[in-house]
Amino acid sequence: MFQLFRSRAKATRYLLGGFLMLVALSMVVTLIPGFGSGPAPDNEQVVAEIGSEKLTLRQVQEFMQGQIRGGRISPELLQVYAPQMVDQMIMDRALAYQARRMGIRITDEEVRNAFISTFPMFYQNGQLVAKEQLEQTLAQSGQSITSAIEEMRKMLAVRQLQNIVLEGIVVTPKEVEEEVARRSQRAKVDYVAFEPAKFTSKVTITPEEIKSYYERNMAQFTDPAKRSLDLIVADGEKTAAGIQVPDATLRQAYQARLDNYRTPERVRVRHILIKTQGKPESEHAKAKTQIEDVLKQLKAGGDFAALAKKVSEDTGSGAKGGDLDWVTRGQTVKNFEDAAFSLKPNDLSGVVTTEYGYHILQVTAKEQARVKPLEEVRAELIQEVSQQAIADKMQESIEKARAALAKEPGRAEGIAAENNLQFARVAEAAPNAALPLVGVSPELDAALNAVKKGEVTQIVQLPANRLAFAVYTNDIPAKSKPLAAVEGEIRTKLANDKAAFYAQDKAREASQKAQAGESLESIAKQHGLTVTSPAEFGRTDVVEGVGSAAYLEDAFKKPAGSVFGPVNVQGRNLVARVVSKTEPNLAQLETMRDEIVLALKQKKAQERRDLLYDSVLTKLVADGKVKINREVIQRYVGTLIRG
């Protein structure tokens, strides 16, 4: 509620400032062709060309590292999902390109509004009030504000393109009726599950089978390629131990920051408000009478905080006894400010009128404008100066070590010691594995992937205030594991495979017997299994022991008493008998109509969307507007596999 009393002029300046910043950033992207995305420098590998835009390998790597840092994918799974993620990056750009070709343009205002909707926690009344926090959030995905604005513009263009394609989706009455019938039908079954694990004791694996499988699949049983490296780390905590801040330096820093320690005249104020804003004028007299009655109670010795909690219509401050904390000039509307700064501590104001209503103010403390002395800010200043000194020392030491190592590549350990840096020699570094001193570091892995044997990586910033670089000293090629090391793994694999075939055969036999009239109970007993009788279910339900009812679609198609299966459900083979069925109930049509129309429209929309994506990219590739360099993608994925 206190924001209501802030100066409107100042709020307007902040609002316009936030708006102009976003517009300016957006104009940079819009008015400078290719800003943030291309053209690529001559030495950059290009993953794809979409019109005049180039998607570079560096951009792909930065995006992937952002996904890892943000916890959206683990380093171990990156090599699995990287190809699909790269394809999606190309698809997104292709759709945005097609939108531009069709004349779809997104205004700066649309981009700004989308930002506010996406990141409301960083905005207040349309004003960007937490720029640093927004930048930090975007950085977790490897984006700056500028690149995020560009991506938002593309996304909005693609959304408009999709809307054009999705317009006019029609769901017919017949389709609705068929879906109601499909949903309202219910069935009940009994089933026996033939699980491979139940039959592993029935199979035998010979040494010859193990050896044969090993020889046929030797490529599967390899240790991945690794690398050896020397690692040098500058640690902020250890560097801090050697940092001292001389008094002269502290005084110099204090003088340089003097403006930071100026505090304007301020008062700590509390108030009680009876609103007139938003009320008809006929009620204003009643409000004034009410505030005058409160003033009488206060002058008679009433407790200000208790009355504020009871009657103040500024609920935010009222809950705190009316306390608005410290106020400086220019923060509140004029009448409120004039009254607050004219009062002495503990004095009560009269009734103060503002555009929000009637107030009673009390100043609880007052401070004149002053400059905080050095002693008052000493601890804060020491920490600030020390942090900068630590950062400078770390940067100086690690840059000096890296330069020395370029001249004497075999002296990593000695150079680290001479510069008071940490050192670790890593004999075998597996892909994405934890390294000494730094743990799992996607940043360092990416730096190593960018250099060859014998080269030194760039210096990278690591969490917990550390800097590091590495010397790539040797390649350790992938090598086959001996049969003895993987014999148990192969035995288990072959046993599971044989048990699966055995279970499948027994399930087929069981189905034939059940169709011939033998009971499921008798069949189950023969194999040491049990009959499961789940509750009645519909097509969209989850069935006990099965999962989605879609696995048991035959239960809705066959008459009661019928046997069906085997049905493979995640490696288990089910033989089932239809116990009973409930036929479609079209009486539910009216109550379900809206829900079903929406669901059918969403399904058709997804089908159209998938078709749009495929057809746009296929056509642009055929026309030469999109060129994809699969070799660069494959080499990149290969580096992930090799680590």
C-alpha positions in Angstrom: 0.0 0.0 0.0 3.0 2.3 0.7 3.6 2.4 -3.1 0.3 4.4 -3.4 2.0 7.3 -1.6 5.1 7.2 -3.7 5.6 10.1 -6.2 3.8 9.4 -9.4 6.3 11.4 -11.4 9.2 9.2 -10.2 7.2 6.0 -10.8 6.5 7.2 -14.3 10.2 7.8 -15.0 11.1 4.3 -13.8 8.3 2.8 -16.0 9.4 4.7 -19.0 13.0 3.8 -18.3 12.2 0.1 -18.2 10.1 0.4 -21.3 12.8 2.3 -23.3 15.5 -0.2 -22.3 13.6 -3.1 -23.7 12.6 -1.2 -26.8 16.2 -0.1 -27.4 17.5 -3.7 -27.0 14.7 -4.9 -29.3 15.7 -2.3 -31.9 19.3 -3.4 -31.8 18.1 -6.9 -32.8 15.6 -5.6 -35.3 17.5 -2.9 -37.0 21.0 -4.4 -37.2 20.7 -7.4 -39.5 21.9 -10.7 -38.1 22.7 -9.2 -34.6 23.3 -12.0 -32.1 23.1 -14.8 -34.7 25.2 -14.1 -37.7 27.0 -13.8 -39.9 29.5 -16.2 -38.4 33.2 -15.4 -38.3 35.3 -17.2 -40.9 36.7 -19.6 -38.3 33.3 -20.6 -36.9 31.7 -23.9 -37.9 28.2 -23.5 -39.2 25.6 -26.0 -38.2 22.9 -24.7 -40.5 22.0 -21.7 -42.7 18.4 -20.4 -42.5 18.1 -17.7 -45.1 20.8 -15.2 -44.2 21.1 -16.4 -40.6 23.7 -18.8 -39.5 23.4 -21.2 -36.6 27.0 -21.8 -35.4 28.5 -24.6 -33.5 29.4 -22.1 -30.8 25.8 -21.1 -30.4 24.8 -24.8 -30.1 27.5 -25.4 -27.5 26.5 -22.4 -25.4 22.8 -23.4 -25.6 23.7 -27.0 -24.5 25.8 -25.8 -21.6 23.0 -23.5 -20.5 20.6 -26.5 -20.5 23.1 -28.3 -18.2 23.7 -25.3 -15.9 19.9 -24.8 -15.6 19.5 -28.5 -14.6 17.2 -29.2 -17.5 19.4 -32.1 -18.8 22.2 -34.0 -17.2 25.7 -34.1 -18.8 25.4 -37.9 -19.1 22.2 -37.6 -21.3 23.5 -34.8 -23.5 24.9 -37.1 -26.1 21.6 -38.9 -26.3 19.4 -35.8 -26.7 21.8 -33.4 -28.5 20.8 -34.4 -32.1 17.1 -33.8 -31.4 17.8 -30.6 -29.6 19.9 -29.3 -32.5 17.2 -30.3 -34.9 14.7 -28.3 -32.8 16.9 -25.2 -32.9 17.0 -25.5 -36.7 13.3 -26.0 -36.9 12.5 -23.0 -34.7 14.6 -20.8 -36.9 13.1 -22.2 -40.1 9.6 -21.5 -38.8 10.6 -18.0 -37.8 12.1 -17.5 -41.3 8.9 -18.7 -43.0 6.9 -16.4 -40.8 9.0 -13.4 -42.0 8.6 -14.5 -45.6 4.8 -14.5 -45.1 5.0 -10.9 -43.9 4.4 -11.7 -40.2 6.0 -8.9 -38.1 6.2 -8.7 -34.3 6.2 -5.2 -32.8 8.4 -4.0 -30.0 5.3 -3.6 -27.8 4.3 -7.2 -28.4 7.8 -8.4 -27.4 7.7 -6.3 -24.3 4.3 -7.5 -23.2 5.4 -11.1 -23.8 8.5 -10.5 -21.6 6.3 -9.1 -18.8 3.9 -12.1 -19.1 6.8 -14.6 -19.1 8.9 -13.0 -16.3 6.3 -11.2 -14.1 8.4 -11.5 -11.0 10.9 -9.1 -12.4 8.4 -6.4 -13.3 6.2 -4.1 -11.2 3.5 -2.0 -12.9 5.0 -2.7 -16.3 8.5 -1.5 -15.1 11.6 -3.7 -15.1 12.7 -3.5 -11.4 15.1 -6.5 -11.2 17.3 -6.4 -14.2 20.2 -8.3 -12.6 17.9 -11.1 -11.4 16.4 -11.3 -14.9 19.9 -11.5 -16.5 20.9 -14.2 -14.0 17.8 -16.3 -14.8 18.5 -16.0 -18.6 22.2 -16.8 -18.1 21.2 -20.2 -16.7 20.0 -21.0 -20.2 23.0 -19.4 -21.9 21.1 -16.2 -22.9 21.5 -12.5 -22.5 18.6 -10.1 -22.5 19.4 -9.2 -26.1 19.4 -12.8 -27.3 16.3 -13.6 -25.3 14.4 -10.7 -26.9 15.4 -12.0 -30.3 14.2 -15.5 -29.4 10.9 -14.1 -28.0 10.4 -12.2 -31.3 10.9 -15.4 -33.2 8.6 -17.4 -30.9 5.8 -14.9 -31.3 6.2 -14.9 -35.0 6.0 -18.7 -35.1 2.9 -18.6 -32.8 1.2 -16.3 -35.3 2.1 -18.7 -38.1 0.7 -21.6 -36.2 -2.5 -19.6 -35.5 -3.0 -19.1 -39.2 -2.7 -22.8 -39.9 -4.9 -23.7 -36.9 -7.7 -21.4 -37.8 -10.9 -23.0 -38.9 -10.5 -26.4 -37.1 -14.0 -28.0 -37.1 -15.3 -30.8 -35.0 -18.4 -32.4 -36.4 -21.4 -33.7 -34.3 -20.6 -37.2 -35.6 -17.1 -37.0 -34.3 -18.3 -35.8 -30.9 -20.9 -38.6 -30.7 -18.2 -41.2 -31.6 -15.9 -39.9 -28.9 -18.7 -39.9 -26.3 -19.4 -43.5 -27.2 -15.7 -44.4 -27.0 -15.2 -42.7 -23.6 -18.4 -44.0 -22.0 -17.9 -47.6 -22.8 -16.5 -49.7 -19.9 -15.1 -53.2 -19.6 -13.9 -55.7 -16.9 -11.3 -58.3 -17.5 -9.3 -61.0 -15.7 -5.8 -61.6 -16.9 -2.6 -63.6 -16.3 0.7 -61.9 -16.8 3.6 -64.0 -18.1 6.7 -62.0 -16.9 10.1 -63.1 -18.2 11.5 -62.7 -14.6 9.3 -65.6 -13.5 11.0 -67.9 -16.0 14.7 -67.2 -15.7 15.2 -70.4 -13.7 13.8 -72.3 -16.7 16.7 -71.3 -19.1 20.3 -72.3 -19.4 23.2 -70.2 -20.7 26.3 -72.0 -21.9 29.9 -70.7 -22.0 29.8 -71.0 -25.8 26.8 -68.7 -26.0 28.4 -66.1 -23.9 31.6 -66.2 -26.0 29.7 -66.0 -29.2 27.6 -63.0 -28.0 30.8 -61.3 -26.9 32.5 -61.8 -30.2 29.5 -60.6 -32.2 29.0 -57.5 -30.0 32.5 -56.6 -29.0 32.0 -52.9 -30.0 29.5 -52.6 -27.1 32.0 -53.7 -24.5 34.5 -50.8 -24.7 35.8 -48.2 -22.3 35.2 -44.8 -23.9 38.1 -42.7 -25.1 39.6 -40.7 -22.3 42.2 -37.9 -22.0 45.0 -37.0 -19.6 45.4 -33.4 -18.4 47.1 -31.1 -16.0 44.6 -28.9 -14.2 45.4 -25.5 -12.6 42.9 -23.8 -10.4 42.7 -20.4 -8.7 40.4 -20.6 -5.6 38.9 -17.4 -4.2 38.8 -18.8 -0.6 42.5 -19.7 -0.6 43.5 -16.5 -2.3 41.7 -14.5 0.3 44.0 -15.9 3.0 46.9 -13.8 1.6 44.9 -10.6 1.0 45.5 -7.6 3.4 43.9 -4.2 2.9 46.2 -1.4 4.1 44.6 1.5 5.9 45.7 3.9 3.2 44.0 1.8 0.5 40.8 1.7 2.6 40.8 5.5 3.0 41.4 5.9 -0.7 38.5 3.5 -1.5 36.3 5.4 1.0 36.9 8.7 -0.7 36.2 7.2 -4.1 32.9 5.9 -2.9 31.9 8.9 -0.8 28.7 9.5 -2.6 27.6 5.9 -1.7 27.7 6.8 2.0 25.7 10.0 1.8 22.3 9.6 3.4 19.6 12.2 2.8 17.3 13.6 5.5 14.8 11.0 6.4 12.1 10.2 8.8 10.6 7.0 10.1 6.9 7.4 9.9 3.7 5.5 10.7 0.2 6.5 9.6 -3.5 5.6 9.8 -5.5 5.9 6.6 -9.2 6.2 6.0 -9.7 6.0 2.2 -11.7 8.2 0.0 -10.2 6.9 -3.3 -12.6 4.7 -5.0 -15.5 5.8 -2.8 -18.4 8.0 -3.9 -18.1 11.7 -2.8 -21.1 11.3 -0.6 -19.0 9.0 1.7 -16.1 11.4 2.1 -17.7 13.3 5.0 -18.2 10.1 6.8 -14.5 9.1 6.3 -13.4 12.5 7.6 -15.6 12.2 10.7 -14.1 8.7 11.3 -10.4 9.9 11.0 -11.2 12.9 13.3 -12.6 10.4 15.9 -9.4 8.4 15.7 -7.3 11.6 16.2 -9.3 12.4 19.4 -8.6 8.9 20.7 -4.9 9.3 20.0 -4.7 12.7 21.7 -6.5 11.2 24.7 -3.6 8.6 25.0 -4.8 5.9 22.6 -2.2 3.4 21.4 -1.3 4.3 17.8 -0.2 0.8 16.7 -3.3 -0.8 18.1 -5.6 1.7 16.4 -3.7 1.4 13.1 -4.2 -2.4 13.2 -7.9 -1.9 14.0 -9.0 0.9 11.7 -6.4 1.7 9.1 -7.5 1.0 5.5 -3.9 0.7 4.4 -3.9 -3.0 5.2 -0.2 -3.5 4.4 1.1 -1.0 6.9 -1.9 -1.4 9.2 -0.8 -5.0 10.1 2.5 -3.5 11.3 0.9 -0.8 13.4 1.0 1.7 10.6 4.8 1.6 10.2 6.0 2.7 6.7 9.7 2.5 7.7 12.2 5.2 6.6 11.0 7.8 4.1 13.1 10.3 2.2 12.0 13.4 0.3 10.5 12.6 -3.1 9.2 9.2 -2.2 5.7 10.2 -1.2 3.0 12.5 -2.5 3.5 16.2 -1.6 0.9 16.6 1.3 2.1 13.5 3.0 5.8 14.5 2.6 5.2 18.0 3.9 3.5 16.7 7.0 6.0 14.0 7.7 9.1 16.3 7.5 7.5 19.0 9.5 6.9 16.8 12.6 9.3 16.3 15.5 9.8 12.7 16.8 6.7 11.3 18.6 4.5 14.3 17.5 1.1 13.6 16.0 0.0 15.4 12.8 -3.5 16.7 12.3 -5.7 15.2 9.6 -3.7 15.2 6.4 -5.6 15.0 3.1 -4.1 13.3 0.0 -5.7 11.9 -3.2 -5.9 8.6 -1.3 -7.9 9.8 1.7 -7.4 11.1 5.2 -4.2 10.3 7.2 -2.9 10.8 10.7 0.9 10.6 10.8 3.4 10.1 13.6 7.2 10.4 13.2 9.0 7.9 15.4 12.6 8.9 14.4 14.3 11.6 12.4 17.8 11.8 10.8 19.4 14.8 9.2 21.3 14.4 5.9 24.9 13.2 6.6 27.9 11.3 5.3 28.5 8.0 7.1 32.1 8.2 8.6 34.7 5.6 7.6 34.5 3.8 10.9 30.8 3.2 10.4 31.3 1.6 7.0 34.7 0.0 7.6 33.6 -3.6 7.8 31.5 -3.3 4.6 34.2 -1.5 2.8 36.9 -4.0 3.8 34.8 -6.8 2.4 34.1 -4.9 -0.8 37.8 -3.9 -1.4 39.0 -7.4 -0.4 36.6 -9.1 -2.9 38.0 -6.9 -5.7 41.5 -7.5 -4.6 40.9 -11.3 -4.5 39.4 -11.2 -8.0 42.3 -9.2 -9.4 44.9 -11.4 -7.7 43.2 -14.6 -9.0 43.0 -13.2 -12.5 46.6 -12.0 -12.4 48.0 -15.3 -11.1 46.1 -17.6 -13.4 46.8 -15.5 -16.5 50.5 -15.4 -15.6 50.5 -19.1 -15.1 48.8 -19.7 -18.4 51.3 -17.5 -20.3 54.2 -19.3 -18.6 52.8 -22.7 -19.5 52.6 -21.7 -23.1 56.4 -21.3 -23.1 57.1 -24.3 -20.9 54.3 -26.8 -21.4 56.0 -29.5 -19.3 56.2 -27.5 -16.1 52.5 -27.2 -15.1 53.0 -28.4 -11.5 56.0 -26.0 -10.9 54.3 -23.1 -12.5 51.2 -23.6 -10.4 53.4 -23.7 -7.2 55.2 -20.5 -8.2 51.9 -18.7 -8.6 50.3 -20.1 -5.4 47.7 -22.0 -7.5 46.3 -25.4 -7.0 47.4 -28.2 -9.3 46.1 -31.7 -10.1 47.4 -34.2 -12.7 44.6 -36.3 -14.1 45.8 -39.6 -15.6 42.4 -40.5 -17.1 39.5 -38.1 -17.4 36.3 -39.9 -18.6 33.6 -38.0 -20.4 31.7 -35.6 -18.1 33.4 -37.2 -15.1 34.2 -35.4 -11.8 37.7 -33.9 -11.8 40.0 -33.2 -8.9 39.6 -29.7 -7.4 36.6 -28.8 -9.5 34.2 -31.7 -9.6 31.9 -32.1 -12.6 32.4 -29.0 -14.7 30.5 -28.6 -18.0 32.4 -25.3 -18.5 35.8 -27.0 -18.4 34.6 -30.0 -20.5 33.5 -27.6 -23.2 36.9 -25.8 -23.0 38.7 -29.1 -23.4 36.6 -30.1 -26.3 37.7 -27.0 -28.1 41.5 -27.8 -28.0 43.7 -30.5 -29.3 46.4 -32.7 -27.5 49.2 -30.5 -26.3 47.1 -27.3 -26.2 46.0 -25.2 -23.3 42.4 -24.3 -22.7 41.0 -20.9 -22.2 40.5 -19.8 -18.5 37.0 -20.6 -17.4 35.0 -19.2 -14.5 33.7 -21.9 -12.2 31.2 -21.9 -9.3 32.3 -21.0 -5.8 34.5 -18.2 -7.0 37.2 -20.2 -8.9 39.1 -19.9 -12.1 40.7 -22.8 -13.9 42.4 -23.9 -17.1 43.8 -27.2 -18.3 46.6 -28.6 -20.5 45.4 -31.5 -22.7 48.4 -33.7 -22.3 47.4 -37.1 -23.9 44.7 -39.1 -25.6 43.7 -42.5 -24.2 41.9 -44.4 -27.0 38.8 -46.5 -26.4 39.7 -50.1 -25.6 37.7 -53.3 -25.5 36.9 -54.8 -22.2 38.1 -58.5 -21.7 35.4 -61.2 -21.8 36.1 -62.0 -18.1 35.1 -58.4 -17.1 31.7 -58.6 -18.9 30.8 -62.2 -18.6 28.3 -61.7 -15.9 26.7 -58.8 -17.8 26.4 -61.0 -20.9 25.0 -64.0 -19.0 22.3 -61.8 -17.4 21.4 -60.3 -20.9 21.1 -63.7 -22.5 19.1 -65.2 -19.6 16.7 -62.3 -19.8 16.3 -62.6 -23.6 15.7 -66.4 -23.4 13.3 -65.9 -20.5 11.4 -63.3 -22.6 11.1 -65.8 -25.5 10.1 -68.6 -23.1 7.4 -66.4 -21.5 6.1 -65.4 -24.9 5.8 -69.0 -26.0 4.0 -70.0 -22.8 1.6 -67.0 -23.1 0.7 -68.1 -26.7 0.1 -71.6 -25.4 -2.0 -70.2 -22.6 -4.1 -68.1 -25.0 -4.9 -71.2 -27.1 -5.9 -73.2 -24.1 -8.1 -70.4 -22.8 -9.8 -70.0 -26.1 -10.4 -73.8 -26.1 -12.3 -73.4 -22.8 -9.7 -73.9 -20.1 -10.0 -71.5 -17.2 -7.4 -68.8 -16.5 -7.1 -70.0 -12.9 -6.1 -73.5 -14.1 -3.6 -72.1 -16.6 -2.0 -69.7 -14.1 -1.6 -72.5 -11.5 0.3 -74.6 -14.0 3.0 -71.9 -14.3 3.0 -70.7 -10.7 1.2 -67.5 -11.6 -1.9 -65.7 -10.4 -5.0 -64.3 -12.0 -5.5 -60.5 -11.6 -9.0 -59.0 -11.6 -8.8 -55.2 -11.9 -11.8 -53.0 -11.4 -14.0 -52.0 -14.3 -12.3 -49.4 -16.5 -12.9 -47.0 -19.4 -10.7 -46.3 -22.3 -8.9 -43.4 -20.7 -8.4 -45.1 -17.3 -5.4 -46.6 -15.7 -5.8 -50.4 -15.1 -4.2 -52.1 -12.1 -1.0 -53.9 -13.1 -1.3 -52.7 -16.7 -1.2 -49.0 -16.9 -3.0 -47.3 -19.8 -6.3 -49.0 -20.8 -5.1 -48.6 -24.4 -3.2 -51.8 -24.0 -6.5 -53.6 -23.5 -8.4 -52.1 -26.4 -9.7 -55.6 -27.4 -11.7 -55.6 -24.2 -14.0 -53.0 -25.8 -14.2 -54.7 -29.1 -14.8 -58.3 -28.1 -18.0 -59.8 -26.5 -18.1 -60.9 -22.8 -16.4 -64.3 -22.3 -13.9 -63.7 -25.2 -10.2 -64.4 -24.7 -7.6 -62.1 -26.2 -3.8 -61.8 -26.1 -1.0 -62.3 -25.6 -0.7 -58.5 -25.3 2.8 -57.2 -24.7 2.8 -54.6 -21.9 6.4 -53.4 -21.2 7.9 -56.8 -21.6 5.1 -58.7 -19.9 2.7 -60.9 -21.9 -0.9 -60.7 -20.8 -3.6 -63.2 -21.6 -7.0 -61.8 -20.8 -10.7 -62.8 -20.7 -13.5 -60.2 -21.0 -15.7 -60.6 -17.9 -18.3 -58.0 -18.7 -18.9 -54.8 -20.7 -20.9 -51.7 -20.4 -22.1 -50.4 -23.7 -21.8 -46.7 -24.7 -24.1 -44.3 -22.9 -25.0 -41.5 -25.3 -27.1 -39.8 -22.6 -23.8 -38.3 -21.4 -23.4 -36.4 -24.7 -24.7 -33.0 -23.6 -22.7 -33.0 -20.3 -19.5 -34.0 -22.1 -19.9 -32.1 -25.3 -17.8 -29.0 -24.5 -14.9 -31.0 -23.0 -14.9 -33.4 -25.9 -15.0 -30.7 -28.6 -12.0 -29.0 -26.9 -10.1 -32.3 -26.7 -10.8 -33.1 -30.4 -9.7 -29.7 -31.5 -6.5 -30.0 -29.5 -5.8 -33.3 -31.1 -6.4 -32.0 -34.6 -4.4 -28.9 -33.8 -1.4 -31.1 -32.8 -1.7 -33.1 -36.0 -1.8 -29.9 -38.1 1.1 -28.4 -36.2 3.2 -31.5 -36.8 2.4 -31.4 -40.5 3.2 -27.7 -40.6 6.7 -28.3 -39.0 7.6 -31.1 -41.4 6.3 -29.4 -44.5 7.9 -26.0 -43.9 11.3 -27.5 -43.2 11.1 -29.9 -46.1 10.1 -27.1 -48.5 12.8 -24.7 -47.3 15.5 -27.4 -47.6 14.2 -28.3 -51.1 14.3 -24.6 -52.2 17.8 -24.1 -50.8 16.6 -21.6 -48.2 17.7 -23.9 -45.4 21.1 -25.8 -45.5 21.9 -28.2 -42.7 25.5 -29.4 -42.2 25.0 -32.9 -40.8 28.8 -33.5 -40.7 29.3 -30.7 -38.2 26.4 -32.0 -36.1 27.8 -35.6 -36.2 31.3 -34.4 -35.2 29.9 -32.4 -32.3 27.9 -35.3 -31.0 31.0 -37.4 -31.5 32.9 -35.1 -29.1 30.2 -35.6 -26.5 30.5 -39.4 -26.8 34.3 -39.2 -26.5 34.1 -36.6 -23.7 
